[in-house]
Protein backbone atom coordinates (compact mmCIF):
# COMPACT_ATOMS: atom_id res chain seq x y z
CA UNK A 1 0.00 0.00 0.00
CA UNK A 2 1.19 3.48 -0.84
CA UNK A 3 0.64 6.69 1.06
CA UNK A 4 -1.42 9.40 -0.64
CA UNK A 5 -1.49 13.14 -0.02
CA UNK A 6 -4.96 14.69 0.06
CA UNK A 7 -6.47 18.09 -0.42
CA UNK A 8 -9.66 18.96 1.47
CA UNK A 9 -12.30 18.03 -1.13
CA UNK A 10 -12.02 14.23 -1.26
CA UNK A 11 -11.85 14.02 2.55
CA UNK A 12 -14.98 16.11 2.96
CA UNK A 13 -16.94 14.38 0.21
CA UNK A 14 -16.07 10.84 1.31
CA UNK A 15 -16.87 11.68 4.94
CA UNK A 16 -20.23 13.13 3.87
CA UNK A 17 -21.24 9.83 2.27
CA UNK A 18 -19.82 7.61 5.01
CA UNK A 19 -16.95 6.29 2.87
CA UNK A 20 -13.87 8.03 4.31
CA UNK A 21 -12.50 4.65 5.43
CA UNK A 22 -12.05 3.71 1.76
CA UNK A 23 -8.92 5.85 1.81
CA UNK A 24 -7.51 3.74 4.61
CA UNK A 25 -8.27 0.56 2.66
CA UNK A 26 -6.79 1.93 -0.57
CA UNK A 27 -3.72 3.72 0.79
CA UNK A 28 -3.16 2.77 4.42
CA UNK A 29 -2.03 6.30 5.28
CA UNK A 30 -3.21 9.65 3.97
CA UNK A 31 -1.09 12.74 4.57
CA UNK A 32 -2.57 16.22 4.91
CA UNK A 33 -1.08 19.63 5.67
CA UNK A 34 -1.98 21.73 8.71
CA UNK A 35 -3.91 24.08 6.41
CA UNK A 36 -6.01 21.20 5.08
CA UNK A 37 -6.70 20.08 8.65
CA UNK A 38 -7.75 23.65 9.40
CA UNK A 39 -10.20 23.59 6.49
CA UNK A 40 -11.70 20.16 7.03
CA UNK A 41 -11.61 19.75 10.80
CA UNK A 42 -11.21 23.08 12.62
CA UNK A 43 -13.47 25.13 10.34
CA UNK A 44 -15.85 22.21 9.83
CA UNK A 45 -16.32 21.72 13.56
CA UNK A 46 -16.78 25.46 14.04
CA UNK A 47 -19.57 25.38 11.45
CA UNK A 48 -21.11 22.21 12.93
CA UNK A 49 -20.44 19.91 9.95
CA UNK A 50 -20.68 16.22 10.92
CA UNK A 51 -18.06 15.22 8.34
CA UNK A 52 -15.46 17.22 10.31
CA UNK A 53 -15.87 14.90 13.30
CA UNK A 54 -15.39 11.83 11.09
CA UNK A 55 -12.15 13.25 9.68
CA UNK A 56 -10.97 14.30 13.16
CA UNK A 57 -11.52 10.73 14.34
CA UNK A 58 -9.40 9.38 11.45
CA UNK A 59 -6.61 11.76 12.48
CA UNK A 60 -6.89 10.57 16.08
CA UNK A 61 -6.75 6.95 14.87
CA UNK A 62 -3.51 7.83 13.09
CA UNK A 63 -4.25 6.82 9.51
CA UNK A 64 -4.76 10.41 8.40
CA UNK A 65 -1.50 12.09 9.32
CA UNK A 66 -0.90 15.81 9.48
CA UNK A 67 2.56 16.69 8.23
CA UNK A 68 4.16 20.08 8.77
CA UNK A 69 5.19 21.88 5.60
CA UNK A 70 8.88 22.89 5.64
CA UNK A 71 9.45 26.67 5.50
CA UNK A 72 11.17 26.48 2.11
CA UNK A 73 8.23 24.58 0.66
CA UNK A 74 5.75 26.99 2.26
CA UNK A 75 7.53 29.96 0.66
CA UNK A 76 7.48 28.29 -2.73
CA UNK A 77 3.79 27.46 -2.23
CA UNK A 78 3.01 31.09 -1.44
CA UNK A 79 4.64 32.24 -4.69
CA UNK A 80 2.91 29.49 -6.68
CA UNK A 81 -0.46 30.40 -5.14
CA UNK A 82 -0.06 33.99 -6.29
CA UNK A 83 1.09 32.97 -9.78
CA UNK A 84 -1.68 30.41 -10.31
CA UNK A 85 -4.46 32.22 -8.41
CA UNK A 86 -4.93 29.31 -6.00
CA UNK A 87 -5.00 29.20 -2.20
CA UNK A 88 -1.78 28.61 -0.31
CA UNK A 89 -3.44 25.57 1.24
CA UNK A 90 -3.86 24.08 -2.24
CA UNK A 91 -0.32 24.82 -3.38
CA UNK A 92 1.27 23.60 -0.14
CA UNK A 93 -0.59 20.32 -0.52
CA UNK A 94 0.47 20.03 -4.15
CA UNK A 95 4.13 20.75 -3.43
CA UNK A 96 4.13 18.37 -0.45
CA UNK A 97 2.77 15.60 -2.68
CA UNK A 98 5.46 16.35 -5.24
CA UNK A 99 8.24 16.46 -2.63
CA UNK A 100 7.11 13.15 -1.12
CA UNK A 101 6.87 11.58 -4.59
CA UNK A 102 3.52 10.04 -3.68
CA UNK A 103 1.85 7.60 -6.03
CA UNK A 104 -1.48 9.44 -5.84
CA UNK A 105 -2.56 13.02 -5.09
CA UNK A 106 -6.21 13.28 -4.00
CA UNK A 107 -7.93 16.45 -5.19
CA UNK A 108 -11.35 17.48 -6.49
CA UNK A 109 -10.71 21.05 -7.66
CA UNK A 110 -10.08 21.21 -11.39
CA UNK A 111 -7.51 24.06 -11.41
CA UNK A 112 -5.43 22.30 -8.75
CA UNK A 113 -5.87 18.95 -10.47
CA UNK A 114 -4.69 20.41 -13.78
CA UNK A 115 -1.64 21.96 -12.12
CA UNK A 116 -0.84 18.67 -10.36
CA UNK A 117 -0.92 16.87 -13.70
CA UNK A 118 1.54 19.44 -15.07
CA UNK A 119 3.80 18.43 -12.17
CA UNK A 120 3.36 14.84 -13.34
CA UNK A 121 1.41 13.73 -10.29
CA UNK A 122 -1.19 10.99 -10.60
CA UNK A 123 -4.47 12.63 -9.59
CA UNK A 124 -7.54 10.91 -8.18
CA UNK A 125 -10.74 12.76 -7.40
CA UNK A 126 -13.64 11.52 -5.27
CA UNK A 127 -15.15 9.67 -8.24
CA UNK A 128 -11.84 7.98 -9.12
CA UNK A 129 -11.54 6.83 -5.51
CA UNK A 130 -15.05 5.38 -5.58
CA UNK A 131 -14.47 3.63 -8.92
CA UNK A 132 -11.18 2.15 -7.66
CA UNK A 133 -12.95 0.96 -4.51
CA UNK A 134 -15.62 -0.62 -6.73
CA UNK A 135 -12.97 -2.35 -8.83
CA UNK A 136 -11.47 -3.87 -5.68
CA UNK A 137 -14.84 -5.00 -4.38
CA UNK A 138 -14.85 -2.60 -1.41
CA UNK A 139 -18.18 -1.02 -2.42
CA UNK A 140 -21.18 -1.75 -4.64
CA UNK A 141 -22.64 0.20 -7.53
CA UNK A 142 -25.43 1.32 -5.22
CA UNK A 143 -22.78 3.16 -3.17
CA UNK A 144 -21.77 5.14 -6.26
CA UNK A 145 -25.40 5.90 -7.08
CA UNK A 146 -25.91 7.04 -3.47
CA UNK A 147 -22.79 9.26 -3.71
CA UNK A 148 -24.04 10.92 -6.89
CA UNK A 149 -27.39 11.69 -5.24
CA UNK A 150 -26.08 12.65 -1.80
CA UNK A 151 -23.20 14.83 -2.96
CA UNK A 152 -25.53 16.47 -5.45
CA UNK A 153 -27.45 17.83 -2.48
CA UNK A 154 -24.24 19.28 -1.00
CA UNK A 155 -22.67 21.55 -3.62
CA UNK A 156 -20.82 18.76 -5.43
CA UNK A 157 -23.56 18.39 -8.01
CA UNK A 158 -22.68 16.71 -11.26
CA UNK A 159 -24.10 17.58 -14.63
CA UNK A 160 -26.35 14.75 -15.87
CA UNK A 161 -23.76 13.75 -18.48
CA UNK A 162 -21.07 13.54 -15.77
CA UNK A 163 -23.26 11.29 -13.64
CA UNK A 164 -23.91 9.13 -16.70
CA UNK A 165 -20.16 8.96 -17.41
CA UNK A 166 -19.43 7.82 -13.86
CA UNK A 167 -22.14 5.17 -13.99
CA UNK A 168 -20.85 3.98 -17.39
CA UNK A 169 -17.35 3.78 -15.89
CA UNK A 170 -18.78 1.74 -13.02
CA UNK A 171 -20.35 -0.65 -15.55
CA UNK A 172 -16.99 -1.01 -17.27
CA UNK A 173 -15.26 -1.67 -13.93
CA UNK A 174 -17.79 -4.35 -13.09
CA UNK A 175 -17.54 -5.99 -16.50
CA UNK A 176 -13.77 -6.17 -16.09
CA UNK A 177 -14.29 -7.80 -12.71
CA UNK A 178 -16.65 -10.29 -14.34
CA UNK A 179 -19.53 -9.04 -12.25
CA UNK A 180 -22.91 -8.94 -14.03
CA UNK A 181 -24.50 -6.38 -11.70
CA UNK A 182 -26.53 -3.77 -13.58
CA UNK A 183 -26.54 -0.04 -13.10
CA UNK A 184 -29.35 2.30 -14.09
CA UNK A 185 -27.90 5.53 -15.51
Secondary structure, 3 states (H helix, E strand, C coil): CCCEEECHHHHHHHHHCCCCHHHHHHHCCEEECHHHHHHHHHHHHHCCCHHHHHHHHHHHHCCEEECCCCHHHHHHHHHHHHHHCCCHHHHHHHHHHHHHCCCEEECCCHHHHHHHHHCCCCEECHHHHHHHHHHCCCCCHHHHHHHHHHHHCCCCCCCHHHHHHHHHHHHHHHHHHCCCCCCCC
